[in-house]
Amino acid sequence: MRYTALILKGYKRFGLNQIQSFTIQPTEAVQLILGTNGSGKSSLLHELTPLPGSPADYSKDGSKEIHILDQGHHYVLKSDFSLKQPHSFRKDGGKELNPGGTATVQKELVRQAFGVTPETHALALGAERFTSMGPTRRREWFTMLSDVNYDYAITVYNRLKEEWRNVSGALKLDRRQLVLEQAKVITQEEQARLDAEVRDLHKELTRLIELRAPLERSVGEIDAGRRERERELHAMSRQLLAMRVQAPVDPVGADGTPPKKLTFEGTDGVDRHIEAIRSSITGQEAVLTRCVTEHEKIRETVEILRRRGTDDLNTLRSRIRRAQEQRQQLLKARRLGLEGFDAAAAMQSFQSIAETLSEKLAEMPANEEGLFSSIRLKDRREQLLKLKEAGTRGNRQLAQLQARKQHAEQHRAHGSVTCPKCRHVFTQGVGAETLQQLEKEIAASVETLASLEKEVTKAEQSVATIQAYGDLYREIIQITRMASALEPFWDHLAQTNALKVAPAKVIGMLALLGEDLRLEVKAAEQDAEIGKVKELLVQSERLGDATLGETSQKLRESERTIEALTRALAAARRCLGEFVQYRRKLADAIALSARIDAACREFENLTHEQVEMLWRASIHACIRHVQSTLSRKEEILANLNQQKAIVANLEQTILRRSLEEEALAAAMRELSPTDGLIAQGLLGFIRIFTRQMNQLISRVWVYPLEVVPCGTTTEKGAGLDYRFPLRVGSEGDIKEDVSDGSDGMLEIIDLAFRVVGLKCLHLDDGPLLLDEWGATFDAGHRSNAINTIRHIMETWPFSQLFLISHYAATYGAFSNVQTCVLDARNIAVPKVYNTHVTMT
């Protein structure tokens, strides 16, 4: 792989000498890069790679382009940061291999085409120093450099060793546990005795279960109920003693015997006695009712005789005739002669409305010709509306005429106007005739409007009069509806149409109606008197010749009889109440006695139930005790069987783990990194690698200097420690690690690691990059170093050498050198330089 051109634009690390565009096209194998400190020599060396540039190192419109010749193919790789897709990869001028322009794809294409990655580029630059690496980083590099990865084998070995330790430890624990578990197993005799006890307990439990009955209630609950019944019995007994039920004394025997004390065995006898008393009371009430009826008739007869006084039947008939004649005279005296009134109700209604109705009728005008009809009201309203519309039009016309007159007068007031050019005189406004005509029209309009205003006022008065008549008429009709008792009179007014034709006449008719109603009220009074006298006449005819004295004597005797019957009935009812109360008390006592008997039976039942539950509870307690004992012994047997299973399982486990321990030990011996396959493989590669490093070191170093291959460690399992001791001098002085050497030693060791590493990575066919290498060497070692570099370029496959150095002796040893000078200040430069470089 050979770099044929590198083009950098907007590269920030050339800022010291203000280089905006840089192009180098090397044609010789050895390329020398010179420049003062900070001029960007190392940065230029860093960009000599097919890897894409970093946007942080370039301006926004910066770019990097590198041309590479490899195995007969020409590659052009670009990174233009002014584009959205900055990266490009083309081979032999063909199509774009990175159409997306992403850095990730660009790096992958570089890796596939050239085998270059950021890690290998760091190694080629010398940024990855073997002497400053830690063991982990060295392991990573040797894993990368070696064709075979032995890390997996070492990991497997460590896992085998860890598993062997675990199995060995577990085996020791299992054997110790086996001894402990075997000590817990009882003898055969003890187990046989325990089995016999379990069988006996099963038989006993079966017998108890056959005797078992469910506990329907707890003994405590039954005992509480029993005590409660006992308290109830005591309370009911005291209550029964306190009743002391005794039958009342019978005031009159069934056969009229004197009062006696009765006894009854039950409520049936009391019920029969009560029924007898009720039958007696019913008979007495019937007799009393009959006597009261006769007494009422006698009292009415006495009342009739008192009202009749000394009048006989003929006198009563004469009174009836006189009253009838007076009634006829009153009815004939009526002026209107209307029928159908209820005199009292009509008189009451008349008195309530007469005054108000008379006032309304006095205000109401006659409407004989229909002057106040609804049709006339509608016509008047339409006429009024038309008059108002005509008035509106007239006012609008008058306003127009007045405006025309005012406009004409304003023009007339301005006089005449003379034209300044032709001196013609113009007269503004109108003539006097026009003004006079306007004044006449205005006067006519005013007169017409005044006439319309009078007609509007007249029409409004007419509408108001008709509306007032309608309101008054409705009020009168409402009054007539309120006085429905005077309906015959209202019907008479409707038939004669007097209310509309002559309202004033109705006032007189209303006065006549009042007089007629007063006469009808008096006639009604005569009717009532006639009815009373007729009733008295009928009663007198029925009594015949009875006198007031005899009838009064019968009334007093009837009152004494009723009084005696009432006293007897009251005594019988009192006796009935006493026996009813006695019957209730007797029933309560009998019911209480029945409750006492029931409580006694329940108390006895509870006592038997308590005894039964105590027996059942004892059986249950025995069952629980036997079950508990049986459970413990069966648990012991189960534990014994389980213990035997544990012992057998431990024995099997010990046998299996013994076989595993032997197998793991054999695998460890075969894979051991000390004397097994790992040691034979990975350490062999490291020994070859260090031997090649030592060959390169020996060409430079003037005294013996040798890198010793790394050894093994047992800190975290067997493995390589990746610490490379350094043997210095002929005495064999051993330093613990190469990092303990001097600066010059470190520099030559790092170069040897770099060159051999690039060879292992198959990158030794590309350029060799040296950045001021050998700066720490003395003159003798520097001379050897120059010869070694020349030897490497002549014998190794490296295609180019890019060298940065400040020593003329270093770069002067090479022939056919192309020199690139970035900044000539403070340095010695050859006569010819930058022939292949363009900088702006």
Protein Blocks (a to p, Z undefined) as FASTA:
>chain_A
ZZfbdcdehiaklmmnopabdcdddfbfbdcddddehilpmmmmmmmcfbdcdfklpcfk
bccdddddeehiacdddddfkbmblbccdeehiacfblnopaklmmmmmmmmnopafklm
mmmnomacfklpcfklmmmmmmmmpmbdcklmmmmmmmmmmmmmmmmmmmmmmmmmmmmm
mmmpccfklmmmmmmmmmmmmmmmmmmmmmpccdfbafklmmmmmmmmmmmmmmmmmmmm
mnopacdddfbafkopacdddddfbfklmmmmmmmmmmmmmmmmmmmmmmmmmmmmmmmm
mmmmmmnmmacfklmmmmmmmmmmmmmmmmmmpmnlpghiafklmmmmmmmmmmmmmmmm
mmpccfflopmcfklmmmmmmmmmmmmmmmmmmmmmmmmmmmmmmmmmmmmmnopaddfk
lopacdehjdfklmmmmmmmmmmmmmmmmmmmmmmmmmmmmmmmmmmmmmmmmmmmmmmm
mmmmlmmmmmmmmmnommmmmmmlmmmmmmmmmmmmmmmmmmmmmmmmmmmmmmmmmmmm
mnomacfklmmmmmmmmmmmmmmmmmmmmmmmmmmmmmmmmmmmmmmmmmmmmmmmmmmm
mmmmmmmmmmmmmmmmmmmmmmmmmmmmmmmmmmmmmmmmmmmmmmmmmmmmmmmmmmmm
mmmmmmmmmmocklmmklmmmmmmmmmmmmmmmmmmmmmpmbdcddddddddfknopade
hiacddedjkopacfbfklpcfklmmmmmmmmmmmmmmmnopammccddehehklpcfkl
mmmmmmmmmmmmmmmmbfbdcdddfbfklmmmpghiacddfblghiacdfbehklbccZZ
